[in-house]
Amino acid sequence: MQTIRELFKIGPGPSSSHTFGPMRAAQDILASAPEAKSFEITLYGSLALTGKGHLTDAILKKTLKGKSVEIIFDYKTPQDHPNTMIIKAFNPDGSVITKTYVSIGGGKLMIDGQPPQSAVDIYPHTTMDAIDQYCRENYLTYDEYVSEVEGKDIDVYLAKIYKAMIDSVKKGLSKTGRLPGKLNLDRVAYALYESANTCHNEADRDALLLQSYAYAASEQNASGGTVVTAPTMGSSGVLPSLVYHYSIDKKIPKKVIFNGLKVAGLIGNLIQENATISGAKAGCQAEVGAACAMGAAFCACCDRMSNEQIECAAEIGLEHHLGLTCDPVMGYVMIPCIERNAVATTRAVDAARLAKYLRNVKKNRVSFDMVVKTMNLTGKKLPMELKETSLDGLAAVVMEKENNK
């Protein structure tokens, strides 16, 4: 299992697999063929079907600025992975460099069948059960376990992640108008924030504030702004909204926030190691579901709960997103993605609260490891049309109504 530095990355939205990953692929081919004057890029599977809505073509052309770029959307040729692209670089001497990239989620790439060079396993354990046993034997909390494996400098990295998360919420709250793209959606984060501040019911105010933060970060992502993969960009509204809430509203010290991020990163790592965080592989349960589990663990850690309560919170957060499809309308990370992030944010808080008391009266029959395994099995059984292709689900129903107007 890799460092959480590989999970938390800062980059341009709206999609870690469809924007951030392709950007890094273009950077890699440029490094491999610096003299090339033209490029031919073929996108397959989910990259082809939702590439325009996810700004895949735009980020490729932007990264290869000044070069001749032809982008081919191949909807029919099957590939082993739905996020596959082949890039050909044409050099002045007539030689051609061809490389195959697979965007495996979270901005990570497999290049010509090889995993990322930075993808070095540093964790000695790959399941929550094994981590629990080690922590019991060594009297460690989960955040202490992460610090032991990652080293003291992990806080320095998390300080950058913290700032980027806070900035994504602040920038999202500061903007009004419409989001880019053919859906013509209004930005509503600021309006929700203003509504929260005029709300007389304390419970409603707190929930609405939290959801306005999720909208803010998600709208920042949907507009191609800078966000943090947590674990992906499609789910980049959940954990940042909680970080903002605990830091700005609840005045929780940064050290505690960083510990919460360590635990959230551990949960995301376990999901990625034993299942997937790719919507194109397993639907939105792998993105927003994973983010909810990470967010629930973050809340539980910041509220000083035990390891057992934190694991329970993460399990609840993921279990109740099982089977969630990825069906973005017109390929945009807007409907249902933005609202889904806001709902998952409050679900994370609820999961942590329930775990706090539930774990005191009973031991979980269903463990976190079991739910991760179930999510993976469920993802494999979801039809391809409901895994980030915009071919079915809400993507089909909403457009059917639009076309019949």
C-alpha positions as CSV (number, residue, x, y, z in Angstrom):
1,M,0.0,0.0,0.0
2,Q,1.4,3.4,-1.1
3,T,2.0,6.6,0.7
4,I,-1.1,8.9,1.2
5,R,0.8,11.5,-0.8
6,E,-0.2,9.4,-3.8
7,L,-3.9,9.7,-2.7
8,F,-4.0,13.4,-1.9
9,K,-2.9,15.4,-5.0
10,I,-3.5,19.0,-6.0
11,G,-4.5,19.6,-9.6
12,P,-7.1,20.9,-12.1
13,G,-10.6,19.7,-12.2
14,P,-13.1,18.4,-13.1
15,S,-11.9,14.8,-13.1
16,S,-8.8,13.1,-11.6
17,S,-9.1,10.3,-14.2
18,H,-10.4,12.3,-17.1
19,T,-8.5,15.6,-16.7
20,F,-5.7,15.3,-14.2
21,G,-4.5,11.9,-15.5
22,P,-4.6,12.9,-19.2
23,M,-2.7,16.1,-18.3
24,R,0.0,14.1,-16.8
25,A,0.0,11.7,-19.8
26,A,0.6,14.7,-22.1
27,Q,3.4,15.9,-19.9
28,D,5.0,12.5,-20.0
29,I,4.8,12.2,-23.8
30,L,6.3,15.7,-24.1
31,A,9.2,14.6,-22.0
32,S,9.6,11.5,-24.1
33,A,9.4,13.4,-27.4
34,P,10.4,17.0,-26.8
35,E,11.1,17.6,-30.5
36,A,7.7,16.3,-31.7
37,K,5.7,18.8,-33.7
38,S,2.4,16.9,-33.8
39,F,0.5,14.3,-31.7
40,E,-2.4,11.9,-32.3
41,I,-4.3,11.0,-29.2
42,T,-7.0,8.2,-29.2
43,L,-9.3,8.1,-26.3
44,Y,-11.2,4.8,-25.5
45,G,-14.0,3.7,-23.3
46,S,-15.1,6.2,-20.6
47,L,-12.5,8.7,-21.7
48,A,-14.1,8.8,-25.1
49,L,-17.7,8.7,-23.9
50,T,-17.4,11.5,-21.3
51,G,-14.2,13.1,-22.4
52,K,-15.7,16.4,-23.7
53,G,-17.8,16.9,-20.6
54,H,-14.8,16.2,-18.4
55,L,-12.6,18.6,-20.5
56,T,-10.3,15.8,-21.5
57,D,-9.7,17.2,-24.9
58,A,-9.3,20.7,-23.6
59,I,-6.6,19.8,-21.0
60,L,-4.7,17.7,-23.6
61,K,-4.6,20.6,-26.0
62,K,-3.7,23.1,-23.3
63,T,-0.8,20.9,-22.1
64,L,0.4,20.4,-25.6
65,K,0.0,24.1,-26.5
66,G,1.9,25.1,-29.6
67,K,1.8,21.6,-31.1
68,S,-0.6,20.1,-33.7
69,V,-2.9,17.8,-31.8
70,E,-5.5,15.4,-33.3
71,I,-7.9,13.8,-30.8
72,I,-9.8,10.7,-31.8
73,F,-12.8,9.5,-29.8
74,D,-13.0,5.7,-30.2
75,Y,-16.3,4.5,-28.7
76,K,-16.1,1.0,-30.0
77,T,-12.7,-0.6,-29.7
78,P,-12.7,-2.6,-26.4
79,Q,-9.9,-2.1,-23.9
80,D,-8.9,-3.9,-20.7
81,H,-9.4,-0.7,-18.8
82,P,-12.1,1.9,-19.6
83,N,-9.7,4.9,-19.1
84,T,-7.2,4.0,-21.8
85,M,-5.6,6.4,-24.2
86,I,-2.9,5.9,-26.9
87,I,-0.7,8.9,-27.8
88,K,1.5,9.0,-30.9
89,A,4.2,11.6,-31.1
90,F,5.5,12.5,-34.6
91,N,9.1,13.7,-34.7
92,P,10.6,15.9,-37.4
93,D,12.9,13.0,-38.6
94,G,9.8,10.8,-39.3
95,S,10.1,8.6,-36.3
96,V,7.0,7.9,-34.2
97,I,6.9,7.4,-30.4
98,T,3.8,5.5,-29.3
99,K,2.8,5.1,-25.6
100,T,-0.3,3.6,-24.0
101,Y,-1.6,5.3,-20.9
102,V,-4.3,4.0,-18.4
103,S,-5.7,6.6,-16.1
104,I,-6.4,4.4,-13.0
105,G,-8.0,7.0,-10.8
106,G,-6.8,9.8,-8.5
107,G,-4.6,11.2,-11.3
108,K,-2.4,8.1,-11.4
109,L,-1.2,6.6,-14.6
110,M,-0.1,3.2,-15.8
111,I,2.3,3.7,-18.8
112,D,2.8,0.9,-21.3
113,G,1.5,-1.6,-18.7
114,Q,3.9,-0.3,-15.9
115,P,2.6,1.1,-12.6
116,P,3.6,4.7,-11.6
117,Q,7.3,4.9,-10.6
118,S,6.1,6.7,-7.5
119,A,3.8,3.8,-6.6
120,V,6.1,2.3,-4.0
121,D,4.5,0.2,-1.3
122,I,5.5,1.5,2.1
123,Y,2.7,0.1,4.3
124,P,3.4,-3.3,5.9
125,H,-0.4,-4.0,6.2
126,T,-3.0,-3.9,3.5
127,T,-6.3,-4.6,5.4
128,M,-8.0,-2.9,8.3
129,D,-8.0,-6.1,10.3
130,A,-4.2,-6.4,10.1
131,I,-3.8,-2.7,11.0
132,D,-6.1,-3.1,13.9
133,Q,-4.1,-6.0,15.3
134,Y,-0.8,-4.1,14.9
135,C,-2.3,-1.0,16.6
136,R,-3.6,-3.0,19.5
137,E,-0.3,-4.8,20.0
138,N,1.6,-1.5,19.9
139,Y,-0.9,0.8,21.6
140,L,-1.3,3.1,18.6
141,T,-4.1,5.2,17.3
142,Y,-4.7,5.1,13.5
143,D,-3.1,8.6,13.0
144,E,-0.1,7.5,15.1
145,Y,0.2,4.4,12.8
146,V,0.1,6.6,9.7
147,S,2.8,8.9,11.2
148,E,5.0,5.8,12.0
149,V,4.8,4.6,8.4
150,E,4.9,7.9,6.6
151,G,7.5,9.7,8.7
152,K,7.5,13.0,10.5
153,D,7.5,15.0,7.3
154,I,4.0,13.9,6.4
155,D,2.7,16.9,8.3
156,V,4.5,19.2,6.0
157,Y,2.8,17.6,3.0
158,L,-0.6,17.6,4.7
159,A,-0.2,21.3,5.4
160,K,-0.1,21.9,1.6
161,I,-3.2,19.6,1.2
162,Y,-5.0,21.5,4.0
163,K,-4.3,24.8,2.4
164,A,-5.5,23.6,-1.0
165,M,-8.7,22.2,0.5
166,I,-9.5,25.4,2.3
167,D,-8.8,27.5,-0.8
168,S,-11.1,25.3,-2.9
169,V,-14.0,26.0,-0.6
170,K,-13.1,29.7,-0.2
171,K,-12.8,30.2,-4.0
172,G,-16.0,28.3,-4.6
173,L,-17.9,30.5,-2.1
174,S,-16.6,33.7,-3.7
175,K,-18.1,33.0,-7.1
176,T,-21.5,33.4,-8.6
177,G,-22.9,33.1,-12.2
178,R,-23.0,30.0,-14.2
179,L,-20.8,26.9,-14.5
180,P,-19.2,26.3,-17.9
181,G,-20.8,23.9,-20.3
182,K,-24.0,23.1,-22.0
183,L,-26.0,22.3,-18.9
184,N,-26.2,26.0,-18.0
185,L,-26.2,25.4,-14.3
186,D,-26.1,28.3,-11.8
187,R,-23.5,28.3,-9.1
188,V,-25.4,28.0,-5.8
189,A,-22.7,27.6,-3.1
190,Y,-22.7,31.3,-2.2
191,A,-26.6,31.4,-2.1
192,L,-26.6,28.3,0.2
193,Y,-24.0,29.9,2.4
194,E,-26.1,33.1,2.7
195,S,-29.2,31.1,3.4
196,A,-27.4,29.3,6.2
197,N,-26.2,32.5,7.8
198,T,-29.8,33.8,8.0
199,C,-31.2,30.5,9.2
200,H,-32.7,30.6,12.8
201,N,-32.6,26.9,13.3
202,E,-29.2,25.9,14.6
203,A,-29.3,22.3,13.3
204,D,-30.4,23.5,9.8
205,R,-27.8,26.2,9.8
206,D,-24.9,23.9,10.6
207,A,-26.0,21.3,8.0
208,L,-26.6,24.0,5.3
209,L,-23.2,25.6,6.0
210,L,-21.5,22.2,5.6
211,Q,-23.4,21.6,2.4
212,S,-22.6,25.0,1.0
213,Y,-18.9,24.2,1.5
214,A,-19.3,20.9,-0.4
215,Y,-21.1,22.8,-3.2
216,A,-18.3,25.4,-3.2
217,A,-15.5,22.9,-3.6
218,S,-17.5,20.8,-6.2
219,E,-18.3,23.9,-8.2
220,Q,-14.7,24.9,-8.2
221,N,-13.9,21.4,-9.5
222,A,-16.7,21.4,-12.1
223,S,-15.4,24.7,-13.5
224,G,-11.9,23.3,-14.0
225,G,-10.4,25.0,-10.9
226,T,-7.7,23.7,-8.6
227,V,-8.9,21.0,-6.1
228,V,-7.6,18.1,-4.1
229,T,-8.2,14.4,-5.1
230,A,-9.9,13.1,-2.0
231,P,-9.8,10.4,-3.2
232,T,-10.9,11.7,-6.6
233,M,-11.9,15.0,-8.1
234,G,-15.4,13.9,-8.7
235,S,-15.7,13.5,-4.9
236,S,-13.5,16.5,-4.1
237,G,-16.3,18.3,-2.2
238,V,-16.8,15.9,0.7
239,L,-13.5,15.9,2.7
240,P,-12.6,19.6,2.0
241,S,-16.0,20.7,3.2
242,L,-15.4,18.8,6.5
243,V,-11.9,20.1,6.8
244,Y,-13.2,23.7,6.3
245,H,-16.1,23.1,8.8
246,Y,-13.9,21.6,11.5
247,S,-11.1,24.2,11.0
248,I,-13.1,27.4,10.4
249,D,-16.4,26.9,12.2
250,K,-15.4,24.5,15.0
251,K,-11.9,26.0,15.5
252,I,-10.2,22.6,15.8
253,P,-6.4,23.0,15.9
254,K,-4.5,22.2,12.8
255,K,-2.6,19.3,14.4
256,V,-5.9,17.6,15.0
257,I,-7.0,18.3,11.5
258,F,-3.8,16.8,10.1
259,N,-4.4,13.7,12.2
260,G,-7.9,13.5,10.8
261,L,-6.4,13.7,7.2
262,K,-4.0,10.9,8.0
263,V,-6.8,8.7,9.1
264,A,-9.0,9.7,6.1
265,G,-6.0,9.0,3.8
266,L,-5.6,5.5,5.4
267,I,-9.2,4.7,4.7
268,G,-8.9,5.9,1.1
269,N,-5.7,3.9,0.7
270,L,-7.4,0.7,1.9
271,I,-10.2,1.2,-0.5
272,Q,-7.9,1.8,-3.4
273,E,-5.7,-1.2,-2.5
274,N,-8.5,-3.7,-2.1
275,A,-11.1,-2.3,-4.5
276,T,-10.9,0.8,-6.6
277,I,-11.5,4.6,-6.5
278,S,-12.4,4.8,-10.2
279,G,-16.0,5.6,-11.2
280,A,-15.3,4.1,-14.6
281,K,-14.4,0.8,-12.9
282,A,-17.0,0.6,-10.1
283,G,-19.4,3.5,-10.3
284,C,-19.8,6.4,-7.9
285,Q,-19.7,4.1,-4.9
286,A,-15.9,4.1,-5.5
287,E,-15.7,7.9,-5.6
288,V,-18.4,9.6,-3.4
289,G,-18.8,6.4,-1.4
290,A,-15.1,6.2,-0.7
291,A,-15.1,10.0,0.1
292,C,-17.9,9.5,2.6
293,A,-16.0,6.8,4.4
294,M,-12.9,9.0,4.5
295,G,-15.0,11.9,5.7
296,A,-16.7,9.8,8.4
297,A,-13.3,8.6,9.6
298,F,-12.0,12.2,9.6
299,C,-14.9,13.4,11.7
300,A,-14.5,10.5,14.2
301,C,-10.8,11.1,14.5
302,C,-11.2,14.9,15.0
303,D,-13.8,14.1,17.7
304,R,-11.2,11.9,19.5
305,M,-13.0,8.6,19.0
306,S,-11.3,5.2,19.4
307,N,-9.9,3.1,16.6
308,E,-13.0,0.9,16.8
309,Q,-15.4,3.8,16.5
310,I,-13.4,5.3,13.6
311,E,-13.5,2.0,11.7
312,C,-17.2,1.7,12.4
313,A,-17.8,5.2,11.0
314,A,-15.9,4.5,7.8
315,E,-17.7,1.2,7.4
316,I,-21.1,2.9,7.7
317,G,-20.1,5.7,5.3
318,L,-19.1,3.2,2.6
319,E,-21.8,0.6,3.2
320,H,-24.7,2.9,2.5
321,H,-23.3,4.0,-0.8
322,L,-23.0,0.4,-2.1
323,G,-24.4,0.1,-5.7
324,L,-24.2,3.9,-6.3
325,T,-24.0,4.4,-10.1
326,C,-21.8,6.9,-12.0
327,D,-24.2,8.5,-14.5
328,P,-23.1,12.1,-15.2
329,V,-25.5,14.0,-17.4
330,M,-23.7,14.9,-20.7
331,G,-20.4,13.8,-19.1
332,Y,-20.2,16.8,-16.9
333,V,-19.2,16.5,-13.2
334,M,-22.3,18.5,-12.2
335,I,-25.5,16.4,-12.3
336,P,-25.7,14.4,-10.0
337,C,-22.2,14.9,-8.8
338,I,-22.3,18.2,-7.0
339,E,-25.4,17.5,-5.0
340,R,-24.2,14.0,-4.3
341,N,-21.1,15.5,-2.7
342,A,-23.2,17.7,-0.4
343,V,-25.4,14.8,0.7
344,A,-22.3,12.6,1.3
345,T,-20.8,15.3,3.5
346,T,-23.7,15.3,5.9
347,R,-23.9,11.5,5.7
348,A,-20.2,11.4,6.9
349,V,-21.1,13.5,10.0
350,D,-24.1,11.3,10.7
351,A,-22.0,8.1,10.2
352,A,-19.4,9.3,12.7
353,R,-22.1,10.3,15.2
354,L,-23.9,6.9,14.9
355,A,-20.6,5.0,15.2
356,K,-19.7,6.9,18.4
357,Y,-22.7,5.5,20.2
358,L,-23.3,2.3,18.2
359,R,-19.9,0.9,18.9
360,N,-20.4,1.3,22.6
361,V,-23.4,-1.1,22.6
362,K,-22.4,-3.6,20.0
363,K,-19.5,-5.0,18.0
364,N,-19.9,-4.6,14.2
365,R,-20.9,-7.8,12.5
366,V,-19.9,-6.2,9.2
367,S,-16.3,-5.0,9.2
368,F,-14.8,-2.3,7.1
369,D,-12.8,-4.9,5.1
370,M,-16.0,-6.7,4.3
371,V,-17.7,-3.6,2.9
372,V,-14.6,-2.8,0.8
373,K,-14.7,-6.3,-0.7
374,T,-18.4,-6.0,-1.2
375,M,-18.0,-2.7,-3.0
376,N,-15.4,-4.2,-5.3
377,L,-17.7,-7.2,-6.1
378,T,-20.7,-4.8,-6.7
379,G,-18.7,-2.6,-9.0
380,K,-17.8,-5.6,-11.2
381,K,-21.4,-6.5,-11.5
382,L,-22.6,-3.0,-12.4
383,P,-23.4,-2.7,-16.1
384,M,-20.9,-0.7,-18.1
385,E,-23.6,1.9,-19.0
386,L,-23.7,2.9,-15.3
387,K,-20.0,3.4,-14.9
388,E,-19.0,6.9,-16.1
389,T,-20.2,6.5,-19.6
390,S,-23.3,8.8,-19.6
391,L,-25.2,6.1,-21.5
392,D,-27.8,5.3,-18.9
393,G,-29.3,6.2,-15.5
394,L,-29.8,9.9,-14.8
395,A,-27.7,10.8,-17.9
396,A,-30.3,9.1,-20.1
397,V,-33.4,10.1,-18.3
398,V,-32.6,13.8,-17.9
399,M,-31.5,14.1,-21.6
400,E,-34.7,12.3,-22.7
401,K,-36.8,14.9,-21.0
402,E,-34.6,17.7,-22.4
403,N,-34.9,16.3,-25.9
404,N,-38.7,16.1,-25.6
405,K,-39.2,19.7,-24.6
